[in-house]
Amino acid sequence: MSKYHKIIINGEVRYRAFNEGTGFYGNGTISEAELIEQLLVEVVEEVIEIDKGQIERAISYLPEQYQREMIQNYIDYLERLAELLEQAHDISS
């Protein structure tokens, strides 16, 4: 993964690739939005789509109430965990 330097010129924020091995910069600069998009392409391995309605229907087909409750509790836990991770990320940004 490339390293980047943040460059602020007259209040405008730009990013430029920097090769630590050679000590040279890459060609041109990119905006923060372009950098984020580029980094996401590099690090995201897979897209997982979740259809909450489909999950709720699948849970409703479970024969035992305790099984439905256990699965729903686990889903609620994962959603809370995801929210906490998002909040922690927002605080650190």
PDB file of N, CA, C and O in Angstrom:
ATOM      1  N   MET A   1       0.843  -1.170   0.000  1.00  0.00           N
ATOM      2  CA  MET A   1       0.000   0.000   0.000  1.00  0.00           C
ATOM      3  C   MET A   1       0.894   1.240   0.000  1.00  0.00           C
ATOM      4  O   MET A   1       1.892   1.306   0.717  1.00  0.00           O
ATOM      5  N   SER A   2       0.525   2.183  -0.791  1.00  0.00           N
ATOM      6  CA  SER A   2       1.301   3.417  -0.913  1.00  0.00           C
ATOM      7  C   SER A   2       1.165   4.280   0.332  1.00  0.00           C
ATOM      8  O   SER A   2       0.172   4.206   1.055  1.00  0.00           O
ATOM      9  N   LYS A   3       2.166   5.087   0.562  1.00  0.00           N
ATOM     10  CA  LYS A   3       2.117   6.106   1.611  1.00  0.00           C
ATOM     11  C   LYS A   3       1.816   7.433   0.919  1.00  0.00           C
ATOM     12  O   LYS A   3       2.157   7.636  -0.247  1.00  0.00           O
ATOM     13  N   TYR A   4       1.175   8.324   1.657  1.00  0.00           N
ATOM     14  CA  TYR A   4       0.810   9.625   1.090  1.00  0.00           C
ATOM     15  C   TYR A   4       1.236  10.742   2.024  1.00  0.00           C
ATOM     16  O   TYR A   4       1.273  10.569   3.242  1.00  0.00           O
ATOM     17  N   HIS A   5       1.546  11.855   1.461  1.00  0.00           N
ATOM     18  CA  HIS A   5       1.797  13.068   2.231  1.00  0.00           C
ATOM     19  C   HIS A   5       0.631  14.012   2.001  1.00  0.00           C
ATOM     20  O   HIS A   5       0.142  14.171   0.882  1.00  0.00           O
ATOM     21  N   LYS A   6       0.199  14.633   3.087  1.00  0.00           N
ATOM     22  CA  LYS A   6      -0.870  15.626   3.028  1.00  0.00           C
ATOM     23  C   LYS A   6      -0.222  16.969   2.741  1.00  0.00           C
ATOM     24  O   LYS A   6       0.700  17.393   3.437  1.00  0.00           O
ATOM     25  N   ILE A   7      -0.719  17.632   1.707  1.00  0.00           N
ATOM     26  CA  ILE A   7      -0.153  18.915   1.294  1.00  0.00           C
ATOM     27  C   ILE A   7      -1.270  19.953   1.345  1.00  0.00           C
ATOM     28  O   ILE A   7      -2.327  19.770   0.741  1.00  0.00           O
ATOM     29  N   ILE A   8      -1.029  21.043   2.071  1.00  0.00           N
ATOM     30  CA  ILE A   8      -2.026  22.115   2.181  1.00  0.00           C
ATOM     31  C   ILE A   8      -1.439  23.356   1.527  1.00  0.00           C
ATOM     32  O   ILE A   8      -0.435  23.902   1.983  1.00  0.00           O
ATOM     33  N   ILE A   9      -2.082  23.791   0.449  1.00  0.00           N
ATOM     34  CA  ILE A   9      -1.639  24.976  -0.274  1.00  0.00           C
ATOM     35  C   ILE A   9      -2.790  25.972  -0.289  1.00  0.00           C
ATOM     36  O   ILE A   9      -3.859  25.698  -0.834  1.00  0.00           O
ATOM     37  N   ASN A  10      -2.557  27.123   0.311  1.00  0.00           N
ATOM     38  CA  ASN A  10      -3.593  28.155   0.393  1.00  0.00           C
ATOM     39  C   ASN A  10      -4.910  27.599   0.936  1.00  0.00           C
ATOM     40  O   ASN A  10      -5.987  27.947   0.451  1.00  0.00           O
ATOM     41  N   GLY A  11      -4.813  26.735   1.944  1.00  0.00           N
ATOM     42  CA  GLY A  11      -5.993  26.173   2.583  1.00  0.00           C
ATOM     43  C   GLY A  11      -6.596  24.978   1.864  1.00  0.00           C
ATOM     44  O   GLY A  11      -7.503  24.341   2.398  1.00  0.00           O
ATOM     45  N   GLU A  12      -6.120  24.657   0.670  1.00  0.00           N
ATOM     46  CA  GLU A  12      -6.650  23.517  -0.078  1.00  0.00           C
ATOM     47  C   GLU A  12      -5.831  22.273   0.266  1.00  0.00           C
ATOM     48  O   GLU A  12      -4.604  22.278   0.171  1.00  0.00           O
ATOM     49  N   VAL A  13      -6.533  21.206   0.667  1.00  0.00           N
ATOM     50  CA  VAL A  13      -5.877  19.963   1.076  1.00  0.00           C
ATOM     51  C   VAL A  13      -5.789  19.023  -0.129  1.00  0.00           C
ATOM     52  O   VAL A  13      -6.785  18.746  -0.799  1.00  0.00           O
ATOM     53  N   ARG A  14      -4.581  18.545  -0.381  1.00  0.00           N
ATOM     54  CA  ARG A  14      -4.322  17.581  -1.452  1.00  0.00           C
ATOM     55  C   ARG A  14      -3.412  16.495  -0.897  1.00  0.00           C
ATOM     56  O   ARG A  14      -2.782  16.686   0.144  1.00  0.00           O
ATOM     57  N   TYR A  15      -3.337  15.374  -1.571  1.00  0.00           N
ATOM     58  CA  TYR A  15      -2.494  14.257  -1.155  1.00  0.00           C
ATOM     59  C   TYR A  15      -1.634  13.826  -2.334  1.00  0.00           C
ATOM     60  O   TYR A  15      -2.068  13.846  -3.486  1.00  0.00           O
ATOM     61  N   ARG A  16      -0.396  13.435  -2.014  1.00  0.00           N
ATOM     62  CA  ARG A  16       0.526  13.012  -3.054  1.00  0.00           C
ATOM     63  C   ARG A  16       1.217  11.730  -2.605  1.00  0.00           C
ATOM     64  O   ARG A  16       1.727  11.650  -1.487  1.00  0.00           O
ATOM     65  N   ALA A  17       1.232  10.732  -3.478  1.00  0.00           N
ATOM     66  CA  ALA A  17       1.880   9.458  -3.170  1.00  0.00           C
ATOM     67  C   ALA A  17       3.369   9.676  -2.953  1.00  0.00           C
ATOM     68  O   ALA A  17       4.006  10.468  -3.648  1.00  0.00           O
ATOM     69  N   PHE A  18       3.914   8.953  -1.970  1.00  0.00           N
ATOM     70  CA  PHE A  18       5.332   9.052  -1.657  1.00  0.00           C
ATOM     71  C   PHE A  18       5.902   7.653  -1.521  1.00  0.00           C
ATOM     72  O   PHE A  18       5.395   6.843  -0.745  1.00  0.00           O
ATOM     73  N   ASN A  19       6.951   7.367  -2.270  1.00  0.00           N
ATOM     74  CA  ASN A  19       7.615   6.078  -2.218  1.00  0.00           C
ATOM     75  C   ASN A  19       8.768   6.172  -1.222  1.00  0.00           C
ATOM     76  O   ASN A  19       9.774   6.830  -1.486  1.00  0.00           O
ATOM     77  N   GLU A  20       8.613   5.511  -0.080  1.00  0.00           N
ATOM     78  CA  GLU A  20       9.634   5.577   0.968  1.00  0.00           C
ATOM     79  C   GLU A  20      10.935   4.909   0.543  1.00  0.00           C
ATOM     80  O   GLU A  20      12.005   5.274   1.029  1.00  0.00           O
ATOM     81  N   GLY A  21      10.855   3.941  -0.355  1.00  0.00           N
ATOM     82  CA  GLY A  21      12.046   3.238  -0.810  1.00  0.00           C
ATOM     83  C   GLY A  21      12.947   4.110  -1.679  1.00  0.00           C
ATOM     84  O   GLY A  21      14.171   4.072  -1.558  1.00  0.00           O
ATOM     85  N   THR A  22      12.322   4.894  -2.554  1.00  0.00           N
ATOM     86  CA  THR A  22      13.110   5.724  -3.469  1.00  0.00           C
ATOM     87  C   THR A  22      13.237   7.160  -2.994  1.00  0.00           C
ATOM     88  O   THR A  22      14.154   7.877  -3.396  1.00  0.00           O
ATOM     89  N   GLY A  23      12.302   7.582  -2.127  1.00  0.00           N
ATOM     90  CA  GLY A  23      12.295   8.970  -1.675  1.00  0.00           C
ATOM     91  C   GLY A  23      11.672   9.921  -2.678  1.00  0.00           C
ATOM     92  O   GLY A  23      11.801  11.139  -2.547  1.00  0.00           O
ATOM     93  N   PHE A  24      10.988   9.365  -3.693  1.00  0.00           N
ATOM     94  CA  PHE A  24      10.368  10.198  -4.724  1.00  0.00           C
ATOM     95  C   PHE A  24       8.855  10.223  -4.582  1.00  0.00           C
ATOM     96  O   PHE A  24       8.242   9.286  -4.070  1.00  0.00           O
ATOM     97  N   TYR A  25       8.271  11.317  -5.047  1.00  0.00           N
ATOM     98  CA  TYR A  25       6.816  11.460  -5.103  1.00  0.00           C
ATOM     99  C   TYR A  25       6.284  10.876  -6.403  1.00  0.00           C
ATOM    100  O   TYR A  25       6.982  10.808  -7.415  1.00  0.00           O
ATOM    101  N   GLY A  26       5.009  10.450  -6.340  1.00  0.00           N
ATOM    102  CA  GLY A  26       4.314  10.025  -7.546  1.00  0.00           C
ATOM    103  C   GLY A  26       3.868  11.243  -8.333  1.00  0.00           C
ATOM    104  O   GLY A  26       4.062  12.378  -7.899  1.00  0.00           O
ATOM    105  N   ASN A  27       3.277  11.006  -9.483  1.00  0.00           N
ATOM    106  CA  ASN A  27       2.802  12.098 -10.331  1.00  0.00           C
ATOM    107  C   ASN A  27       1.494  12.664  -9.815  1.00  0.00           C
ATOM    108  O   ASN A  27       0.587  11.905  -9.474  1.00  0.00           O
ATOM    109  N   GLY A  28       1.379  13.956  -9.754  1.00  0.00           N
ATOM    110  CA  GLY A  28       0.141  14.642  -9.428  1.00  0.00           C
ATOM    111  C   GLY A  28      -0.315  14.485  -7.996  1.00  0.00           C
ATOM    112  O   GLY A  28       0.279  13.755  -7.203  1.00  0.00           O
ATOM    113  N   THR A  29      -1.386  15.191  -7.689  1.00  0.00           N
ATOM    114  CA  THR A  29      -1.996  15.121  -6.363  1.00  0.00           C
ATOM    115  C   THR A  29      -3.449  14.719  -6.528  1.00  0.00           C
ATOM    116  O   THR A  29      -4.023  14.826  -7.612  1.00  0.00           O
ATOM    117  N   ILE A  30      -4.039  14.249  -5.416  1.00  0.00           N
ATOM    118  CA  ILE A  30      -5.444  13.860  -5.427  1.00  0.00           C
ATOM    119  C   ILE A  30      -6.148  14.471  -4.220  1.00  0.00           C
ATOM    120  O   ILE A  30      -5.512  14.846  -3.236  1.00  0.00           O
ATOM    121  N   SER A  31      -7.464  14.562  -4.314  1.00  0.00           N
ATOM    122  CA  SER A  31      -8.263  15.106  -3.213  1.00  0.00           C
ATOM    123  C   SER A  31      -8.450  14.039  -2.132  1.00  0.00           C
ATOM    124  O   SER A  31      -8.134  12.867  -2.334  1.00  0.00           O
ATOM    125  N   GLU A  32      -8.965  14.467  -0.995  1.00  0.00           N
ATOM    126  CA  GLU A  32      -9.218  13.524   0.094  1.00  0.00           C
ATOM    127  C   GLU A  32     -10.235  12.475  -0.326  1.00  0.00           C
ATOM    128  O   GLU A  32     -10.067  11.294  -0.020  1.00  0.00           O
ATOM    129  N   ALA A  33     -11.291  12.891  -1.024  1.00  0.00           N
ATOM    130  CA  ALA A  33     -12.313  11.941  -1.482  1.00  0.00           C
ATOM    131  C   ALA A  33     -11.710  10.910  -2.433  1.00  0.00           C
ATOM    132  O   ALA A  33     -12.034   9.725  -2.355  1.00  0.00           O
ATOM    133  N   GLU A  34     -10.834  11.359  -3.329  1.00  0.00           N
ATOM    134  CA  GLU A  34     -10.182  10.433  -4.258  1.00  0.00           C
ATOM    135  C   GLU A  34      -9.264   9.471  -3.521  1.00  0.00           C
ATOM    136  O   GLU A  34      -9.196   8.291  -3.863  1.00  0.00           O
ATOM    137  N   LEU A  35      -8.552   9.970  -2.505  1.00  0.00           N
ATOM    138  CA  LEU A  35      -7.670   9.123  -1.708  1.00  0.00           C
ATOM    139  C   LEU A  35      -8.472   8.058  -0.966  1.00  0.00           C
ATOM    140  O   LEU A  35      -8.101   6.884  -0.962  1.00  0.00           O
ATOM    141  N   ILE A  36      -9.563   8.467  -0.344  1.00  0.00           N
ATOM    142  CA  ILE A  36     -10.403   7.512   0.392  1.00  0.00           C
ATOM    143  C   ILE A  36     -10.919   6.438  -0.552  1.00  0.00           C
ATOM    144  O   ILE A  36     -10.870   5.253  -0.224  1.00  0.00           O
ATOM    145  N   GLU A  37     -11.409   6.834  -1.713  1.00  0.00           N
ATOM    146  CA  GLU A  37     -11.919   5.872  -2.693  1.00  0.00           C
ATOM    147  C   GLU A  37     -10.813   4.904  -3.118  1.00  0.00           C
ATOM    148  O   GLU A  37     -11.040   3.697  -3.202  1.00  0.00           O
ATOM    149  N   GLN A  38      -9.645   5.423  -3.379  1.00  0.00           N
ATOM    150  CA  GLN A  38      -8.511   4.596  -3.794  1.00  0.00           C
ATOM    151  C   GLN A  38      -8.131   3.607  -2.699  1.00  0.00           C
ATOM    152  O   GLN A  38      -7.890   2.432  -2.975  1.00  0.00           O
ATOM    153  N   LEU A  39      -8.076   4.081  -1.460  1.00  0.00           N
ATOM    154  CA  LEU A  39      -7.710   3.201  -0.345  1.00  0.00           C
ATOM    155  C   LEU A  39      -8.770   2.127  -0.109  1.00  0.00           C
ATOM    156  O   LEU A  39      -8.439   0.982   0.202  1.00  0.00           O
ATOM    157  N   LEU A  40     -10.035   2.493  -0.258  1.00  0.00           N
ATOM    158  CA  LEU A  40     -11.093   1.496  -0.104  1.00  0.00           C
ATOM    159  C   LEU A  40     -10.974   0.398  -1.151  1.00  0.00           C
ATOM    160  O   LEU A  40     -11.170  -0.778  -0.846  1.00  0.00           O
ATOM    161  N   VAL A  41     -10.659   0.773  -2.370  1.00  0.00           N
ATOM    162  CA  VAL A  41     -10.479  -0.219  -3.429  1.00  0.00           C
ATOM    163  C   VAL A  41      -9.340  -1.170  -3.076  1.00  0.00           C
ATOM    164  O   VAL A  41      -9.426  -2.369  -3.343  1.00  0.00           O
ATOM    165  N   GLU A  42      -8.281  -0.642  -2.481  1.00  0.00           N
ATOM    166  CA  GLU A  42      -7.117  -1.454  -2.133  1.00  0.00           C
ATOM    167  C   GLU A  42      -7.368  -2.397  -0.958  1.00  0.00           C
ATOM    168  O   GLU A  42      -6.819  -3.498  -0.935  1.00  0.00           O
ATOM    169  N   VAL A  43      -8.189  -1.992   0.022  1.00  0.00           N
ATOM    170  CA  VAL A  43      -8.293  -2.777   1.253  1.00  0.00           C
ATOM    171  C   VAL A  43      -9.582  -3.580   1.404  1.00  0.00           C
ATOM    172  O   VAL A  43      -9.607  -4.533   2.182  1.00  0.00           O
ATOM    173  N   VAL A  44     -10.638  -3.236   0.701  1.00  0.00           N
ATOM    174  CA  VAL A  44     -11.902  -3.968   0.853  1.00  0.00           C
ATOM    175  C   VAL A  44     -11.845  -5.235   0.006  1.00  0.00           C
ATOM    176  O   VAL A  44     -11.728  -5.171  -1.218  1.00  0.00           O
ATOM    177  N   GLU A  45     -11.929  -6.383   0.670  1.00  0.00           N
ATOM    178  CA  GLU A  45     -11.840  -7.661  -0.026  1.00  0.00           C
ATOM    179  C   GLU A  45     -13.176  -8.121  -0.582  1.00  0.00           C
ATOM    180  O   GLU A  45     -13.234  -8.735  -1.647  1.00  0.00           O
ATOM    181  N   GLU A  46     -14.250  -7.826   0.139  1.00  0.00           N
ATOM    182  CA  GLU A  46     -15.540  -8.386  -0.231  1.00  0.00           C
ATOM    183  C   GLU A  46     -16.654  -7.462   0.236  1.00  0.00           C
ATOM    184  O   GLU A  46     -16.534  -6.801   1.268  1.00  0.00           O
ATOM    185  N   VAL A  47     -17.728  -7.421  -0.524  1.00  0.00           N
ATOM    186  CA  VAL A  47     -18.909  -6.657  -0.145  1.00  0.00           C
ATOM    187  C   VAL A  47     -19.957  -7.650   0.339  1.00  0.00           C
ATOM    188  O   VAL A  47     -20.294  -8.605  -0.362  1.00  0.00           O
ATOM    189  N   ILE A  48     -20.461  -7.417   1.528  1.00  0.00           N
ATOM    190  CA  ILE A  48     -21.478  -8.284   2.107  1.00  0.00           C
ATOM    191  C   ILE A  48     -22.757  -7.470   2.233  1.00  0.00           C
ATOM    192  O   ILE A  48     -22.812  -6.490   2.975  1.00  0.00           O
ATOM    193  N   GLU A  49     -23.784  -7.887   1.500  1.00  0.00           N
ATOM    194  CA  GLU A  49     -25.067  -7.189   1.562  1.00  0.00           C
ATOM    195  C   GLU A  49     -25.982  -7.941   2.510  1.00  0.00           C
ATOM    196  O   GLU A  49     -26.066  -9.169   2.478  1.00  0.00           O
ATOM    197  N   ILE A  50     -26.664  -7.183   3.354  1.00  0.00           N
ATOM    198  CA  ILE A  50     -27.549  -7.778   4.352  1.00  0.00           C
ATOM    199  C   ILE A  50     -28.953  -7.236   4.136  1.00  0.00           C
ATOM    200  O   ILE A  50     -29.178  -6.026   4.123  1.00  0.00           O
ATOM    201  N   ASP A  51     -29.877  -8.147   3.969  1.00  0.00           N
ATOM    202  CA  ASP A  51     -31.292  -7.798   3.821  1.00  0.00           C
ATOM    203  C   ASP A  51     -31.975  -8.155   5.139  1.00  0.00           C
ATOM    204  O   ASP A  51     -32.245  -9.324   5.413  1.00  0.00           O
ATOM    205  N   LYS A  52     -32.254  -7.121   5.960  1.00  0.00           N
ATOM    206  CA  LYS A  52     -32.808  -7.372   7.298  1.00  0.00           C
ATOM    207  C   LYS A  52     -34.136  -8.117   7.234  1.00  0.00           C
ATOM    208  O   LYS A  52     -34.420  -8.956   8.088  1.00  0.00           O
ATOM    209  N   GLY A  53     -34.951  -7.816   6.225  1.00  0.00           N
ATOM    210  CA  GLY A  53     -36.233  -8.506   6.087  1.00  0.00           C
ATOM    211  C   GLY A  53     -36.048  -9.993   5.856  1.00  0.00           C
ATOM    212  O   GLY A  53     -36.768 -10.815   6.423  1.00  0.00           O
ATOM    213  N   GLN A  54     -35.078 -10.334   5.021  1.00  0.00           N
ATOM    214  CA  GLN A  54     -34.791 -11.736   4.726  1.00  0.00           C
ATOM    215  C   GLN A  54     -34.273 -12.450   5.984  1.00  0.00           C
ATOM    216  O   GLN A  54     -34.621 -13.604   6.235  1.00  0.00           O
ATOM    217  N   ILE A  55     -33.452 -11.763   6.762  1.00  0.00           N
ATOM    218  CA  ILE A  55     -32.949 -12.354   8.008  1.00  0.00           C
ATOM    219  C   ILE A  55     -34.094 -12.583   8.990  1.00  0.00           C
ATOM    220  O   ILE A  55     -34.172 -13.633   9.629  1.00  0.00           O
ATOM    221  N   GLU A  56     -34.983 -11.593   9.107  1.00  0.00           N
ATOM    222  CA  GLU A  56     -36.121 -11.738  10.023  1.00  0.00           C
ATOM    223  C   GLU A  56     -37.020 -12.903   9.600  1.00  0.00           C
ATOM    224  O   GLU A  56     -37.521 -13.638  10.451  1.00  0.00           O
ATOM    225  N   ARG A  57     -37.226 -13.075   8.286  1.00  0.00           N
ATOM    226  CA  ARG A  57     -38.034 -14.206   7.810  1.00  0.00           C
ATOM    227  C   ARG A  57     -37.344 -15.525   8.148  1.00  0.00           C
ATOM    228  O   ARG A  57     -37.995 -16.478   8.576  1.00  0.00           O
ATOM    229  N   ALA A  58     -36.014 -15.580   7.953  1.00  0.00           N
ATOM    230  CA  ALA A  58     -35.277 -16.808   8.256  1.00  0.00           C
ATOM    231  C   ALA A  58     -35.362 -17.146   9.740  1.00  0.00           C
ATOM    232  O   ALA A  58     -35.519 -18.309  10.111  1.00  0.00           O
ATOM    233  N   ILE A  59     -35.259 -16.127  10.582  1.00  0.00           N
ATOM    234  CA  ILE A  59     -35.366 -16.353  12.030  1.00  0.00           C
ATOM    235  C   ILE A  59     -36.753 -16.866  12.380  1.00  0.00           C
ATOM    236  O   ILE A  59     -36.897 -17.745  13.230  1.00  0.00           O
ATOM    237  N   SER A  60     -37.776 -16.321  11.730  1.00  0.00           N
ATOM    238  CA  SER A  60     -39.152 -16.730  12.054  1.00  0.00           C
ATOM    239  C   SER A  60     -39.405 -18.197  11.713  1.00  0.00           C
ATOM    240  O   SER A  60     -40.330 -18.800  12.258  1.00  0.00           O
ATOM    241  N   TYR A  61     -38.606 -18.781  10.827  1.00  0.00           N
ATOM    242  CA  TYR A  61     -38.781 -20.189  10.455  1.00  0.00           C
ATOM    243  C   TYR A  61     -38.151 -21.148  11.465  1.00  0.00           C
ATOM    244  O   TYR A  61     -38.398 -22.353  11.406  1.00  0.00           O
ATOM    245  N   LEU A  62     -37.339 -20.627  12.396  1.00  0.00           N
ATOM    246  CA  LEU A  62     -36.743 -21.497  13.402  1.00  0.00           C
ATOM    247  C   LEU A  62     -37.845 -22.073  14.278  1.00  0.00           C
ATOM    248  O   LEU A  62     -38.754 -21.354  14.693  1.00  0.00           O
ATOM    249  N   PRO A  63     -37.767 -23.380  14.563  1.00  0.00           N
ATOM    250  CA  PRO A  63     -38.883 -24.031  15.261  1.00  0.00           C
ATOM    251  C   PRO A  63     -39.043 -23.638  16.734  1.00  0.00           C
ATOM    252  O   PRO A  63     -40.162 -23.623  17.248  1.00  0.00           O
ATOM    253  N   GLU A  64     -37.958 -23.327  17.406  1.00  0.00           N
ATOM    254  CA  GLU A  64     -38.035 -23.069  18.847  1.00  0.00           C
ATOM    255  C   GLU A  64     -37.891 -21.582  19.150  1.00  0.00           C
ATOM    256  O   GLU A  64     -37.062 -20.891  18.556  1.00  0.00           O
ATOM    257  N   GLN A  65     -38.709 -21.100  20.081  1.00  0.00           N
ATOM    258  CA  GLN A  65     -38.672 -19.705  20.485  1.00  0.00           C
ATOM    259  C   GLN A  65     -37.305 -19.316  21.036  1.00  0.00           C
ATOM    260  O   GLN A  65     -36.794 -18.241  20.722  1.00  0.00           O
ATOM    261  N   TYR A  66     -36.702 -20.189  21.864  1.00  0.00           N
ATOM    262  CA  TYR A  66     -35.400 -19.854  22.453  1.00  0.00           C
ATOM    263  C   TYR A  66     -34.333 -19.717  21.364  1.00  0.00           C
ATOM    264  O   TYR A  66     -33.409 -18.917  21.506  1.00  0.00           O
ATOM    265  N   GLN A  67     -34.452 -20.497  20.269  1.00  0.00           N
ATOM    266  CA  GLN A  67     -33.507 -20.370  19.150  1.00  0.00           C
ATOM    267  C   GLN A  67     -33.676 -19.013  18.457  1.00  0.00           C
ATOM    268  O   GLN A  67     -32.697 -18.351  18.111  1.00  0.00           O
ATOM    269  N   ARG A  68     -34.924 -18.620  18.264  1.00  0.00           N
ATOM    270  CA  ARG A  68     -35.197 -17.318  17.629  1.00  0.00           C
ATOM    271  C   ARG A  68     -34.660 -16.187  18.490  1.00  0.00           C
ATOM    272  O   ARG A  68     -34.062 -15.239  17.981  1.00  0.00           O
ATOM    273  N   GLU A  69     -34.874 -16.289  19.803  1.00  0.00           N
ATOM    274  CA  GLU A  69     -34.387 -15.259  20.721  1.00  0.00           C
ATOM    275  C   GLU A  69     -32.858 -15.222  20.758  1.00  0.00           C
ATOM    276  O   GLU A  69     -32.269 -14.141  20.787  1.00  0.00           O
ATOM    277  N   MET A  70     -32.220 -16.375  20.756  1.00  0.00           N
ATOM    278  CA  MET A  70     -30.768 -16.444  20.804  1.00  0.00           C
ATOM    279  C   MET A  70     -30.174 -15.792  19.545  1.00  0.00           C
ATOM    280  O   MET A  70     -29.231 -15.006  19.644  1.00  0.00           O
ATOM    281  N   ILE A  71     -30.707 -16.105  18.392  1.00  0.00           N
ATOM    282  CA  ILE A  71     -30.210 -15.523  17.143  1.00  0.00           C
ATOM    283  C   ILE A  71     -30.467 -14.022  17.125  1.00  0.00           C
ATOM    284  O   ILE A  71     -29.586 -13.254  16.738  1.00  0.00           O
ATOM    285  N   GLN A  72     -31.656 -13.590  17.536  1.00  0.00           N
ATOM    286  CA  GLN A  72     -31.969 -12.160  17.544  1.00  0.00           C
ATOM    287  C   GLN A  72     -31.080 -11.406  18.522  1.00  0.00           C
ATOM    288  O   GLN A  72     -30.645 -10.292  18.228  1.00  0.00           O
ATOM    289  N   ASN A  73     -30.806 -11.997  19.680  1.00  0.00           N
ATOM    290  CA  ASN A  73     -29.899 -11.365  20.649  1.00  0.00           C
ATOM    291  C   ASN A  73     -28.494 -11.220  20.069  1.00  0.00           C
ATOM    292  O   ASN A  73     -27.831 -10.206  20.288  1.00  0.00           O
ATOM    293  N   TYR A  74     -28.045 -12.223  19.336  1.00  0.00           N
ATOM    294  CA  TYR A  74     -26.716 -12.158  18.738  1.00  0.00           C
ATOM    295  C   TYR A  74     -26.670 -11.070  17.664  1.00  0.00           C
ATOM    296  O   TYR A  74     -25.692 -10.327  17.578  1.00  0.00           O
ATOM    297  N   ILE A  75     -27.701 -10.971  16.860  1.00  0.00           N
ATOM    298  CA  ILE A  75     -27.770  -9.922  15.836  1.00  0.00           C
ATOM    299  C   ILE A  75     -27.777  -8.548  16.501  1.00  0.00           C
ATOM    300  O   ILE A  75     -27.079  -7.639  16.052  1.00  0.00           O
ATOM    301  N   ASP A  76     -28.559  -8.394  17.562  1.00  0.00           N
ATOM    302  CA  ASP A  76     -28.585  -7.122  18.293  1.00  0.00           C
ATOM    303  C   ASP A  76     -27.200  -6.780  18.839  1.00  0.00           C
ATOM    304  O   ASP A  76     -26.775  -5.626  18.791  1.00  0.00           O
ATOM    305  N   TYR A  77     -26.493  -7.798  19.362  1.00  0.00           N
ATOM    306  CA  TYR A  77     -25.140  -7.601  19.879  1.00  0.00           C
ATOM    307  C   TYR A  77     -24.204  -7.125  18.765  1.00  0.00           C
ATOM    308  O   TYR A  77     -23.447  -6.174  18.960  1.00  0.00           O
ATOM    309  N   LEU A  78     -24.250  -7.771  17.612  1.00  0.00           N
ATOM    310  CA  LEU A  78     -23.392  -7.383  16.492  1.00  0.00           C
ATOM    311  C   LEU A  78     -23.689  -5.960  16.016  1.00  0.00           C
ATOM    312  O   LEU A  78     -22.773  -5.212  15.673  1.00  0.00           O
ATOM    313  N   GLU A  79     -24.968  -5.591  15.997  1.00  0.00           N
ATOM    314  CA  GLU A  79     -25.327  -4.228  15.596  1.00  0.00           C
ATOM    315  C   GLU A  79     -24.787  -3.205  16.594  1.00  0.00           C
ATOM    316  O   GLU A  79     -24.285  -2.155  16.193  1.00  0.00           O
ATOM    317  N   ARG A  80     -24.885  -3.502  17.891  1.00  0.00           N
ATOM    318  CA  ARG A  80     -24.337  -2.595  18.909  1.00  0.00           C
ATOM    319  C   ARG A  80     -22.824  -2.497  18.783  1.00  0.00           C
ATOM    320  O   ARG A  80     -22.255  -1.412  18.905  1.00  0.00           O
ATOM    321  N   LEU A  81     -22.175  -3.627  18.540  1.00  0.00           N
ATOM    322  CA  LEU A  81     -20.725  -3.638  18.367  1.00  0.00           C
ATOM    323  C   LEU A  81     -20.326  -2.781  17.166  1.00  0.00           C
ATOM    324  O   LEU A  81     -19.375  -2.004  17.247  1.00  0.00           O
ATOM    325  N   ALA A  82     -21.037  -2.917  16.071  1.00  0.00           N
ATOM    326  CA  ALA A  82     -20.746  -2.120  14.879  1.00  0.00           C
ATOM    327  C   ALA A  82     -20.939  -0.630  15.166  1.00  0.00           C
ATOM    328  O   ALA A  82     -20.143   0.192  14.713  1.00  0.00           O
ATOM    329  N   GLU A  83     -21.982  -0.278  15.909  1.00  0.00           N
ATOM    330  CA  GLU A  83     -22.220   1.127  16.268  1.00  0.00           C
ATOM    331  C   GLU A  83     -21.089   1.666  17.144  1.00  0.00           C
ATOM    332  O   GLU A  83     -20.633   2.792  16.943  1.00  0.00           O
ATOM    333  N   LEU A  84     -20.636   0.872  18.110  1.00  0.00           N
ATOM    334  CA  LEU A  84     -19.542   1.303  18.985  1.00  0.00           C
ATOM    335  C   LEU A  84     -18.250   1.503  18.198  1.00  0.00           C
ATOM    336  O   LEU A  84     -17.517   2.464  18.430  1.00  0.00           O
ATOM    337  N   LEU A  85     -17.978   0.599  17.274  1.00  0.00           N
ATOM    338  CA  LEU A  85     -16.784   0.743  16.436  1.00  0.00           C
ATOM    339  C   LEU A  85     -16.869   2.002  15.583  1.00  0.00           C
ATOM    340  O   LEU A  85     -15.877   2.708  15.400  1.00  0.00           O
ATOM    341  N   GLU A  86     -18.051   2.273  15.068  1.00  0.00           N
ATOM    342  CA  GLU A  86     -18.242   3.491  14.257  1.00  0.00           C
ATOM    343  C   GLU A  86     -18.054   4.741  15.113  1.00  0.00           C
ATOM    344  O   GLU A  86     -17.430   5.708  14.675  1.00  0.00           O
ATOM    345  N   GLN A  87     -18.592   4.724  16.331  1.00  0.00           N
ATOM    346  CA  GLN A  87     -18.430   5.873  17.228  1.00  0.00           C
ATOM    347  C   GLN A  87     -16.970   6.072  17.599  1.00  0.00           C
ATOM    348  O   GLN A  87     -16.495   7.207  17.650  1.00  0.00           O
ATOM    349  N   ALA A  88     -16.254   4.988  17.860  1.00  0.00           N
ATOM    350  CA  ALA A  88     -14.834   5.071  18.194  1.00  0.00           C
ATOM    351  C   ALA A  88     -14.053   5.639  17.025  1.00  0.00           C
ATOM    352  O   ALA A  88     -13.131   6.433  17.213  1.00  0.00           O
ATOM    353  N   HIS A  89     -14.421   5.234  15.819  1.00  0.00           N
ATOM    354  CA  HIS A  89     -13.753   5.766  14.616  1.00  0.00           C
ATOM    355  C   HIS A  89     -14.034   7.254  14.471  1.00  0.00           C
ATOM    356  O   HIS A  89     -13.131   8.028  14.154  1.00  0.00           O
ATOM    357  N   ASP A  90     -15.293   7.664  14.704  1.00  0.00           N
ATOM    358  CA  ASP A  90     -15.653   9.076  14.587  1.00  0.00           C
ATOM    359  C   ASP A  90     -14.891   9.920  15.609  1.00  0.00           C
ATOM    360  O   ASP A  90     -14.469  11.035  15.305  1.00  0.00           O
ATOM    361  N   ILE A  91     -14.719   9.392  16.810  1.00  0.00           N
ATOM    362  CA  ILE A  91     -14.007  10.139  17.862  1.00  0.00           C
ATOM    363  C   ILE A  91     -12.537  10.290  17.510  1.00  0.00           C
ATOM    364  O   ILE A  91     -11.943  11.340  17.751  1.00  0.00           O
ATOM    365  N   SER A  92     -11.939   9.228  16.930  1.00  0.00           N
ATOM    366  CA  SER A  92     -10.515   9.284  16.613  1.00  0.00           C
ATOM    367  C   SER A  92     -10.211  10.090  15.361  1.00  0.00           C
ATOM    368  O   SER A  92      -9.058  10.444  15.114  1.00  0.00           O
ATOM    369  N   SER A  93     -11.239  10.385  14.566  1.00  0.00           N
ATOM    370  CA  SER A  93     -11.003  11.156  13.318  1.00  0.00           C
ATOM    371  C   SER A  93     -10.909  12.621  13.562  1.00  0.00           C
ATOM    372  O   SER A  93     -10.714  13.393  12.623  1.00  0.00           O
TER     373      SER A  93
END
